[in-house]
Amino acid sequence: VQLQASGGGSVQPGGSLRLSCATSGFTFDHYAIGWFRQAPGKKREPILCIRASGDITYYVDSVRGRFALSRDSANNTAYLHMNSLKPEDTAVYYCTTQSPACGAPSGYWGQGTLVTVSS
């Protein structure tokens, strides 16, 4: 199982980024894909999860209305669309597989991608 998050970078407050999670080694449509982030000095936290059906679970209220998820079964890739970014969104972002109903993470993590929001 491999997952690779990419697409991070430095943006100003109010900006947008799209992160990608490229996956391989498992049946993409059998699992949910979760996104976590770890801010400097803080624990890694779950933020959103998307089921194979496209249903989304939000774990952090502060991203509602700003972050969205999508997934592309043809390319085994999931996306995190981030809009109206705030300095507090600065973190390393990771994707992982979760059980189909957005349950426990599988334990497979790829390298994260750093998002820095600063003026």
Summary of the structure (lengths in Angstrom):
residues: 119
radius of gyration: 13.2
end to end distance: 37.3
largest distance: 40.8
contacts: 364
relative contact order: 0.33
helix: 8%
strand: 52%
